Amino acid sequence: MSPEFHHYPKILSNLSPSPPVVEWMSRSKGPLAKKIFKGVLVAELMGVFGAYFLFNKMNTSQDFRHTMSKKFPFILEVYYKSIEHSGMYGIREQDQEKWLSNKN
């Protein structure tokens, strides 16, 4: 190893914060980190419950699926694909038949 590299460990060890600084940083950021964690957790839970509510509403109401097909067709497509992935086929076709017969 060349002589200039022998000083790096000593220089880097001098850059590390002293224990009082580490304690101060952990105390000052602890409540903020907890608030951020709680906020993220609440957002995740709201997302899960919102997705469940939306799926349940689409699963039980053909009229709601029709509304979703007009306003948010990409969400309805995700619903159809998830239902078909679970092994339930024919819901998309039933919806299309009913909506076409209502137009006529």
Backbone as CSV, one residue per row, in Angstrom:
resi,resn,N_x,N_y,N_z,CA_x,CA_y,CA_z,C_x,C_y,C_z
1,MET,0.838,-1.177,0.000,0.000,0.000,0.000,0.885,1.242,0.000
2,SER,0.471,2.230,-0.712,1.271,3.448,-0.767,1.109,4.243,0.535
3,PRO,2.058,5.079,0.878,2.046,5.789,2.162,0.859,6.730,2.347
4,GLU,0.313,7.306,1.268,-0.780,8.255,1.449,-2.074,7.575,1.915
5,PHE,-2.219,6.263,1.690,-3.430,5.557,2.111,-3.412,5.184,3.590
6,HIS,-2.288,5.246,4.230,-2.213,4.875,5.640,-2.915,5.874,6.540
7,HIS,-3.136,7.073,6.073,-3.745,8.111,6.898,-5.270,8.108,6.826
8,TYR,-5.857,7.423,5.835,-7.311,7.474,5.677,-8.083,6.903,6.864
9,PRO,-7.719,5.747,7.412,-8.496,5.264,8.560,-8.488,6.240,9.724
10,LYS,-7.348,6.874,9.967,-7.256,7.825,11.060,-8.106,9.068,10.767
11,ILE,-8.081,9.542,9.525,-8.868,10.718,9.151,-10.358,10.400,9.248
12,LEU,-10.761,9.242,8.741,-12.178,8.867,8.777,-12.669,8.659,10.205
13,SER,-11.826,8.115,11.075,-12.253,7.930,12.456,-12.457,9.274,13.144
14,ASN,-11.719,10.300,12.713,-11.899,11.634,13.282,-13.197,12.279,12.805
15,LEU,-13.752,11.812,11.679,-14.982,12.400,11.138,-16.248,11.863,11.792
16,SER,-16.158,10.736,12.468,-17.367,10.169,13.065,-17.821,11.047,14.230
17,PRO,-19.148,11.198,14.391,-19.637,12.082,15.457,-19.375,11.494,16.834
18,SER,-19.195,12.382,17.770,-18.967,11.933,19.136,-20.282,11.424,19.725
19,PRO,-20.253,10.606,20.743,-21.484,10.052,21.316,-22.535,11.084,21.726
20,PRO,-22.177,12.240,22.316,-23.240,13.205,22.637,-23.984,13.705,21.393
21,VAL,-23.279,13.853,20.275,-23.928,14.300,19.045,-24.884,13.221,18.556
22,VAL,-24.470,11.964,18.633,-25.326,10.852,18.205,-26.573,10.795,19.080
23,GLU,-26.411,10.955,20.385,-27.571,10.944,21.285,-28.494,12.114,20.979
24,TRP,-27.956,13.291,20.715,-28.778,14.459,20.397,-29.553,14.224,19.108
25,MET,-28.879,13.649,18.091,-29.543,13.404,16.812,-30.650,12.377,16.971
26,SER,-30.413,11.326,17.749,-31.430,10.290,17.903,-32.626,10.817,18.694
27,ARG,-32.377,11.685,19.679,-33.477,12.245,20.451,-34.303,13.213,19.621
28,SER,-33.654,14.020,18.808,-34.385,15.040,18.069,-35.146,14.457,16.881
29,LYS,-34.675,13.378,16.302,-35.341,12.797,15.144,-36.293,11.676,15.517
30,GLY,-36.268,11.209,16.735,-37.137,10.113,17.160,-38.608,10.440,17.006
31,PRO,-39.115,11.536,17.575,-40.531,11.857,17.435,-40.942,12.114,15.981
32,LEU,-40.068,12.733,15.212,-40.378,12.976,13.805,-40.478,11.654,13.047
33,ALA,-39.560,10.751,13.310,-39.593,9.443,12.641,-40.855,8.684,13.020
34,LYS,-41.260,8.782,14.274,-42.493,8.109,14.710,-43.710,8.706,14.017
35,LYS,-43.738,10.027,13.871,-44.868,10.671,13.190,-44.918,10.271,11.722
36,ILE,-43.763,10.219,11.089,-43.715,9.819,9.683,-44.163,8.374,9.547
37,PHE,-43.681,7.503,10.425,-44.072,6.098,10.391,-45.573,5.945,10.588
38,LYS,-46.129,6.656,11.560,-47.578,6.582,11.801,-48.357,7.108,10.596
39,GLY,-47.874,8.172,9.979,-48.536,8.713,8.797,-48.536,7.732,7.641
40,VAL,-47.397,7.094,7.426,-47.307,6.093,6.353,-48.198,4.903,6.662
41,LEU,-48.217,4.475,7.913,-49.058,3.347,8.318,-50.538,3.672,8.126
42,VAL,-50.961,4.857,8.512,-52.353,5.272,8.330,-52.697,5.329,6.844
43,ALA,-51.803,5.864,6.033,-52.043,5.935,4.586,-52.166,4.531,3.987
44,GLU,-51.320,3.616,4.421,-51.385,2.233,3.937,-52.716,1.588,4.325
45,LEU,-53.114,1.761,5.573,-54.377,1.175,6.024,-55.570,1.762,5.275
46,MET,-55.538,3.064,5.047,-56.628,3.681,4.279,-56.655,3.132,2.851
47,GLY,-55.499,2.916,2.272,-55.428,2.346,0.936,-55.973,0.938,0.879
48,VAL,-55.627,0.134,1.870,-56.118,-1.257,1.906,-57.629,-1.282,2.088
49,PHE,-58.138,-0.505,3.040,-59.591,-0.485,3.257,-60.328,0.123,2.067
50,GLY,-59.756,1.138,1.444,-60.362,1.727,0.255,-60.430,0.734,-0.889
51,ALA,-59.345,-0.020,-1.093,-59.330,-1.030,-2.154,-60.345,-2.128,-1.861
52,TYR,-60.449,-2.529,-0.591,-61.439,-3.552,-0.224,-62.851,-3.038,-0.475
53,PHE,-63.135,-1.809,-0.057,-64.466,-1.231,-0.262,-64.799,-1.169,-1.746
54,LEU,-63.865,-0.696,-2.550,-64.081,-0.578,-3.986,-64.303,-1.947,-4.623
55,PHE,-63.482,-2.923,-4.256,-63.640,-4.269,-4.799,-64.987,-4.857,-4.390
56,ASN,-65.360,-4.695,-3.128,-66.622,-5.241,-2.641,-67.803,-4.598,-3.357
57,LYS,-67.737,-3.302,-3.553,-68.819,-2.590,-4.245,-68.920,-3.056,-5.695
58,MET,-67.791,-3.231,-6.369,-67.826,-3.705,-7.757,-68.272,-5.165,-7.820
59,ASN,-67.943,-5.924,-6.811,-68.280,-7.344,-6.804,-69.768,-7.582,-6.558
60,THR,-70.443,-6.632,-5.929,-71.850,-6.834,-5.566,-72.831,-6.007,-6.390
61,SER,-72.365,-5.050,-7.164,-73.279,-4.173,-7.878,-72.890,-4.032,-9.346
62,GLN,-73.741,-4.559,-10.210,-73.504,-4.442,-11.645,-73.670,-2.992,-12.104
63,ASP,-74.579,-2.274,-11.466,-74.757,-0.853,-11.799,-73.501,-0.043,-11.467
64,PHE,-72.882,-0.358,-10.345,-71.646,0.337,-9.982,-70.537,0.008,-10.983
65,ARG,-70.486,-1.247,-11.429,-69.496,-1.608,-12.447,-69.740,-0.826,-13.730
66,HIS,-71.014,-0.593,-14.056,-71.334,0.184,-15.250,-70.851,1.631,-15.081
67,THR,-71.063,2.196,-13.912,-70.559,3.549,-13.625,-69.035,3.582,-13.734
68,MET,-68.376,2.559,-13.181,-66.919,2.490,-13.247,-66.442,2.346,-14.690
69,SER,-67.206,1.651,-15.524,-66.788,1.478,-16.919,-66.807,2.805,-17.669
70,LYS,-67.670,3.721,-17.246,-67.727,5.035,-17.894,-66.682,5.996,-17.343
71,LYS,-66.483,5.979,-16.014,-65.590,6.956,-15.385,-64.150,6.470,-15.264
72,PHE,-63.965,5.217,-14.872,-62.630,4.669,-14.624,-62.507,3.279,-15.242
73,PRO,-62.455,3.190,-16.572,-62.417,1.868,-17.207,-61.174,1.052,-16.855
74,PHE,-60.054,1.707,-16.571,-58.841,0.971,-16.221,-58.986,0.261,-14.879
75,ILE,-59.721,0.850,-13.946,-59.947,0.194,-12.653,-60.868,-1.004,-12.834
76,LEU,-61.892,-0.856,-13.671,-62.785,-1.978,-13.940,-62.025,-3.114,-14.623
77,GLU,-61.092,-2.785,-15.488,-60.282,-3.815,-16.151,-59.450,-4.579,-15.132
78,VAL,-58.895,-3.886,-14.155,-58.139,-4.554,-13.085,-59.068,-5.481,-12.307
79,TYR,-60.288,-5.029,-12.038,-61.267,-5.868,-11.337,-61.547,-7.140,-12.141
80,TYR,-61.842,-6.983,-13.430,-62.142,-8.148,-14.266,-60.968,-9.122,-14.307
81,LYS,-59.762,-8.599,-14.451,-58.588,-9.470,-14.523,-58.350,-10.201,-13.198
82,SER,-58.584,-9.518,-12.079,-58.382,-10.187,-10.786,-59.434,-11.268,-10.565
83,ILE,-60.662,-11.020,-10.999,-61.719,-12.026,-10.874,-61.405,-13.227,-11.767
84,GLU,-60.979,-12.948,-12.998,-60.643,-14.039,-13.915,-59.423,-14.810,-13.425
85,HIS,-58.478,-14.114,-12.815,-57.295,-14.780,-12.271,-57.672,-15.720,-11.127
86,SER,-58.714,-15.367,-10.382,-59.138,-16.221,-9.275,-59.985,-17.402,-9.745
87,GLY,-60.310,-17.444,-11.044,-61.033,-18.592,-11.576,-62.501,-18.339,-11.854
88,MET,-62.976,-17.135,-11.646,-64.379,-16.806,-11.911,-64.460,-16.140,-13.284
89,TYR,-65.084,-16.824,-14.213,-65.194,-16.306,-15.572,-66.643,-15.985,-15.888
90,GLY,-66.857,-15.078,-16.839,-68.187,-14.780,-17.333,-68.796,-13.492,-16.812
91,ILE,-68.213,-12.868,-15.819,-68.793,-11.636,-15.268,-68.687,-10.508,-16.285
92,ARG,-67.558,-10.411,-16.943,-67.366,-9.379,-17.961,-68.409,-9.540,-19.077
93,GLU,-68.621,-10.768,-19.513,-69.571,-11.034,-20.589,-71.005,-10.725,-20.155
94,GLN,-71.352,-11.099,-18.922,-72.697,-10.787,-18.394,-72.923,-9.285,-18.356
95,ASP,-71.917,-8.549,-17.907,-72.043,-7.089,-17.848,-72.238,-6.510,-19.239
96,GLN,-71.427,-6.952,-20.180,-71.531,-6.414,-21.534,-72.877,-6.738,-22.167
97,GLU,-73.391,-7.949,-21.942,-74.706,-8.314,-22.480,-75.803,-7.434,-21.906
98,LYS,-75.765,-7.215,-20.583,-76.801,-6.394,-19.960,-76.708,-4.950,-20.442
99,TRP,-75.500,-4.411,-20.526,-75.349,-3.013,-20.922,-75.739,-2.818,-22.380
100,LEU,-75.460,-3.815,-23.223,-75.888,-3.704,-24.628,-77.405,-3.810,-24.765
101,SER,-78.027,-4.681,-23.958,-79.487,-4.826,-24.031,-80.188,-3.591,-23.474
102,ASN,-79.581,-2.912,-22.530,-80.175,-1.668,-21.983,-80.086,-0.536,-22.979
103,LYS,-79.097,-0.548,-23.864,-78.969,0.508,-24.877,-80.078,0.400,-25.906
104,ASN,-80.469,-0.836,-26.242,-81.478,-1.064,-27.286,-82.840,-0.883,-26.752
